[in-house]
Amino acid sequence: MLRILVKLLPALLVCCSLAATGVFHTWQRVEGVLLGYRLDELVSEHDRLVEEKRSLVLEMSTLRQHSRIELMARNELGMVPPRPSQVTVVSEPFEIADGSEHPTEKDLSMPAQSEERRHSSLVSMSTAEEGPRG
């Protein structure tokens, strides 16, 4: 019986290696097909997202049109163009006194001062508050 097993062993090994190769080849083909399906899904999703982006860019462009914004401001918010007396031209940049992000009326009415001017005005303010020294 051992002699028969020894004679059949090479044939058995060849059959097993052919079966393993066949299984591996089949698995590889199935994975390739599944990856192809996944790639098609991703390409379709990419195309859909590109179309959505194009649509959103167009919508954003439409919403940002000055004529549309002006029309909404006039009709929905009741805004009107300012009278010439309401317009203030700012020639120098202004600084916000309290460091907040939004300027107050006082900040808007005072132009920015140079460091030297600001220091001299602070010194003169502090001496005026203290009164004459003596």
C-alpha positions in Angstrom: 0.0 0.0 0.0 2.9 2.3 0.8 4.3 1.7 -2.7 1.0 2.8 -4.3 0.9 5.9 -2.2 4.5 6.8 -3.2 3.7 6.4 -6.9 0.5 8.5 -6.6 2.1 11.2 -4.5 3.6 13.2 -7.4 0.3 13.0 -9.4 -1.6 14.1 -6.2 0.7 17.1 -5.8 0.3 18.1 -9.4 -3.5 17.8 -9.1 -3.5 19.9 -5.8 -1.2 22.6 -7.3 -3.4 22.8 -10.4 -6.5 23.1 -8.3 -4.9 25.8 -6.1 -3.8 27.6 -9.3 -7.4 27.4 -10.7 -8.9 28.6 -7.4 -6.4 31.5 -7.2 -7.1 32.4 -10.9 -10.8 32.3 -10.4 -10.6 34.5 -7.2 -8.4 37.0 -9.1 -10.9 37.3 -11.9 -13.8 37.7 -9.5 -11.9 40.4 -7.6 -11.1 42.2 -10.9 -14.8 42.2 -11.9 -15.8 43.5 -8.4 -13.2 46.2 -8.7 -14.5 47.1 -12.1 -18.0 47.5 -10.7 -16.7 49.6 -7.9 -14.7 51.8 -10.3 -17.8 52.4 -12.4 -19.7 53.4 -9.3 -17.0 55.9 -8.3 -16.8 57.3 -11.8 -20.5 57.8 -11.8 -20.4 59.5 -8.3 -17.5 61.7 -9.5 -19.5 62.8 -12.6 -22.5 63.5 -10.4 -20.4 65.5 -8.0 -18.8 67.5 -10.8 -22.3 68.3 -12.1 -23.5 69.3 -8.7 -20.4 71.6 -8.2 -21.1 73.2 -11.6 -24.7 73.8 -10.6 -23.6 75.2 -7.2 -21.1 77.5 -8.7 -23.7 78.8 -11.1 -26.2 79.3 -8.3 -23.5 81.1 -6.2 -22.7 83.4 -9.2 -26.4 84.1 -9.6 -26.9 84.9 -5.9 -23.9 87.2 -5.8 -25.0 89.5 -8.7 -25.0 93.1 -7.5 -28.3 93.8 -9.3 -30.0 91.0 -7.5 -28.6 92.1 -4.1 -29.6 95.7 -4.7 -33.2 94.6 -5.8 -33.5 92.5 -2.6 -32.2 95.4 -0.5 -34.7 97.8 -1.9 -37.8 95.5 -2.1 -37.4 93.2 0.9 -35.4 95.3 3.3 -36.7 98.7 2.3 -33.2 100.2 1.8 -32.5 103.2 -0.3 -29.3 104.8 -1.6 -27.7 107.2 1.0 -28.2 110.9 0.6 -25.0 112.8 -0.1 -25.1 114.2 3.5 -25.0 110.6 4.8 -21.8 109.7 3.0 -18.5 110.1 4.8 -15.3 109.7 2.9 -12.5 108.1 5.0 -9.1 109.1 3.7 -7.0 107.5 6.4 -7.5 104.0 7.9 -9.1 104.1 11.3 -8.2 102.1 14.4 -10.7 100.6 16.7 -10.2 101.9 20.2 -11.3 98.9 22.2 -9.7 96.3 19.9 -13.1 94.8 19.0 -13.9 93.8 15.4 -16.7 96.3 14.9 -16.0 100.0 15.1 -18.2 102.4 17.1 -19.4 105.8 15.9 -16.5 107.4 17.8 -14.0 105.1 16.0 -15.5 106.0 12.6 -15.3 109.7 13.3 -11.6 109.7 14.3 -8.9 108.9 11.7 -6.0 106.7 12.7 -3.2 108.4 14.5 0.5 107.7 14.1 2.3 106.1 17.1 4.0 109.4 17.9 0.8 111.5 17.7 -1.1 109.0 19.8 1.6 109.0 22.4 1.7 112.8 22.6 -2.0 113.0 22.8 -2.1 110.4 25.6 0.6 112.3 27.5 -1.2 115.6 27.1 -4.5 113.9 28.2 -2.9 112.4 31.3 -1.3 115.7 32.3 -4.5 117.6 31.8 -6.3 115.0 34.1 -3.7 115.2 36.8 -3.6 119.0 36.8 -0.5 121.1 37.3 2.3 119.5 39.2 3.8 121.3 42.0 
